């Protein structure tokens, strides 16, 4: 079984050494980055299951990294801060983080938080995948046990969202999925097809529970 991959972004050498050592003993695969300016490239390269991110970093701050990472990374982000005053739950949510811990770290608390975040993510993704089933062999789609009747473009779009449960799919990715299926692909036409899908999924009243709109980014399939 593959180990859970964690990317630790921390510039304090002693903290990162001890944290990585402890997590390694707990069975995690840990990669360490000590420069904020290298963080985004490292996230894209390593594709971690969870990120531990210090707020104070050289090159690029933790807040900047978190906000930028959320444009392409949807797994849990756990913030590390030296002081409770540096962060509030409201600012935490606004920057896109999932949880935070105050230094000095207590290893058993860190592991408990990591396990909780991973468990929540896995539960949400499994729930979404179970509620919606797509048979590519027969092109049949069922949602909550009911067979759906979809157009070709609706089917391709839903299939793309389903394969990336919990991840944001950009309008550009949606357009690429429709290429060859429907020549009328534009931001407006994507929005219209998403609206039609929501109606067929019984999710056409805000707040949306199945397909959410991520402002200035795209759409995400969820079932929380």
C-alpha positions in Angstrom: 0.0 0.0 0.0 1.4 3.4 -1.0 2.2 5.8 1.9 0.3 9.0 2.3 2.4 11.8 0.9 2.9 15.0 2.9 4.7 18.1 1.8 6.1 20.1 4.7 6.8 23.7 3.8 8.9 25.1 6.8 12.1 27.1 6.8 13.1 26.3 10.4 15.6 23.4 9.9 15.2 21.9 13.3 11.4 22.0 13.3 11.2 20.5 9.8 13.8 17.8 10.7 12.0 16.7 13.9 8.5 16.9 12.3 9.6 14.9 9.2 11.3 12.3 11.4 8.2 11.9 13.6 5.8 11.6 10.6 8.1 9.1 8.9 7.9 6.9 12.0 4.1 7.2 11.8 4.2 5.8 8.3 4.0 9.0 6.2 6.1 9.9 3.2 7.4 13.4 3.8 9.1 15.9 1.5 10.4 19.2 2.9 10.7 22.6 1.2 12.3 25.5 3.1 11.8 28.3 0.6 8.4 29.8 -0.1 9.3 30.7 -3.6 9.8 27.0 -4.4 6.5 25.9 -2.8 4.0 26.1 -5.7 6.3 24.2 -8.1 6.9 21.6 -5.4 3.1 21.1 -4.9 2.6 20.6 -8.6 5.5 18.3 -8.9 5.0 16.1 -5.8 1.1 16.1 -5.8 0.9 15.5 -2.0 -2.1 14.1 -0.2 -1.7 16.9 2.4 0.3 20.1 2.9 1.7 21.4 6.2 2.4 25.0 5.6 4.3 27.5 7.8 2.9 31.1 7.7 6.3 32.8 7.9 8.6 31.8 5.0 11.3 33.4 2.9 10.5 34.2 -0.7 6.7 33.9 -0.5 4.5 33.9 2.6 2.3 31.0 3.7 -0.8 33.1 3.1 0.3 33.8 -0.5 1.2 30.2 -1.1 -2.2 28.9 0.2 -4.2 31.3 -1.9 -2.3 30.5 -5.0 -2.3 26.8 -4.4 -6.0 26.7 -4.1 -6.3 27.5 -7.8 -5.1 24.0 -8.6 -4.7 22.0 -5.3 -7.8 20.7 -3.5 -6.3 18.4 -0.8 -6.1 19.5 2.9 -3.8 22.3 3.9 -2.7 22.5 7.5 -1.2 25.9 8.6 1.5 26.3 11.2 1.7 29.6 13.0 4.0 30.9 15.8 1.2 32.8 17.5 -2.6 32.5 17.9 -2.9 36.2 17.1 -1.5 35.7 13.6 -4.6 34.0 12.4 -8.3 33.6 13.0 -10.7 31.0 11.8 -12.3 33.5 9.4 -9.0 34.5 7.8 -8.0 30.8 7.7 -11.1 29.9 5.7 -10.7 32.9 3.4 -7.1 31.9 2.5 -8.3 28.4 1.7 -6.7 26.4 4.6 -8.5 23.6 6.4 -7.0 23.7 9.9 -4.1 25.3 11.8 -1.7 24.5 14.7 0.2 26.8 16.9 3.9 26.2 17.5 5.6 24.6 19.4 4.1 21.5 17.8 3.0 18.6 19.9 3.6 15.5 17.6 0.6 13.5 18.8 -1.7 16.5 18.2 -0.2 17.0 14.7 -0.8 13.4 13.7 -4.4 13.5 15.1 -5.2 16.6 13.0 -3.6 15.1 9.9 -5.6 11.9 10.3 -8.8 13.9 10.9 -8.3 16.0 7.7 -7.5 13.0 5.6 -10.4 11.0 6.9 -12.8 13.9 6.2 -11.5 14.3 2.7 -11.8 10.6 1.9 -15.3 10.5 3.3 -16.5 13.4 1.2 -15.0 12.0 -1.9 -16.3 8.5 -1.3 -19.8 9.9 -0.7 -19.8 11.9 -3.9 -18.5 8.9 -5.9 -21.1 6.6 -4.4 -24.1 8.9 -5.0 -23.2 9.4 -8.6 -22.3 6.4 -10.8 -21.3 6.6 -14.5 -20.9 3.5 -16.7 -18.7 4.4 -19.6 -19.4 1.1 -21.2 -23.1 1.8 -21.5 -23.0 5.6 -21.1 -25.6 5.3 -18.3 -25.6 7.7 -15.4 -27.4 7.2 -12.1 -27.7 9.6 -9.2 -29.1 8.5 -5.9 -30.3 5.4 -7.6 -32.2 7.2 -10.4 -31.2 6.9 -14.1 -30.5 10.3 -15.7 -31.2 11.3 -19.3 -28.4 13.6 -20.4 -27.3 15.2 -23.7 -23.9 14.3 -25.1 -22.2 17.5 -23.8 -23.9 17.1 -20.4 -22.6 13.6 -20.1 -19.0 14.5 -21.0 -19.0 17.4 -18.6 -20.4 15.3 -15.7 -17.9 12.6 -16.5 -15.1 15.1 -16.2 -16.3 16.4 -12.9 -16.9 12.8 -11.6 -13.4 11.7 -12.4 -12.1 14.7 -10.4 -14.4 14.6 -7.4 -13.4 17.3 -4.9 -11.2 19.1 -7.4 -11.9 22.4 -9.2 -12.4 22.0 -12.9 -11.8 25.2 -14.9 -14.1 26.3 -17.7 -11.2 25.7 -20.1 -11.1 22.1 -19.0 -14.8 21.9 -19.6 -14.4 23.3 -23.1 -11.7 20.8 -23.9 -14.0 18.0 -22.7 -16.7 19.2 -25.1 -14.4 19.6 -28.1 -15.7 17.4 -30.8 -19.0 16.8 -28.9 -20.4 20.3 -29.1 -18.9 23.2 -31.2 -20.7 25.9 -29.2 -18.2 25.9 -26.3 -17.8 29.2 -24.5 -17.9 30.4 -20.9 -21.6 31.1 -21.3 -22.4 27.8 -22.9 -20.5 26.0 -20.1 -22.5 27.9 -17.5 -25.7 26.9 -19.2 -24.8 23.2 -19.3 -23.8 23.2 -15.7 -27.2 24.8 -14.9 -29.0 22.1 -16.9 -27.0 19.4 -15.1 -27.9 20.9 -11.7 -31.6 20.8 -12.6 -31.3 17.1 -13.6 -29.5 16.3 -10.3 -32.1 18.2 -8.3 -29.4 20.7 -7.3 -30.7 23.9 -8.9 -31.4 25.8 -5.7 -28.6 27.7 -3.8 -26.6 26.8 -1.8 -25.7 24.0 -4.3 -25.0 20.6 -2.7 -23.6 18.6 -5.7 -21.9 20.9 -8.2 -20.5 24.1 -6.6 -19.2 27.2 -8.4 -15.7 28.2 -7.3 -15.5 32.0 -8.0 -13.1 32.9 -10.8 -11.9 29.3 -11.0 -14.6 26.9 -12.2 -16.8 24.1 -10.9 -16.4 21.2 -8.4 -18.4 18.1 -7.8 -19.1 17.5 -4.1 -21.5 15.7 -1.9 -20.9 16.9 1.7 
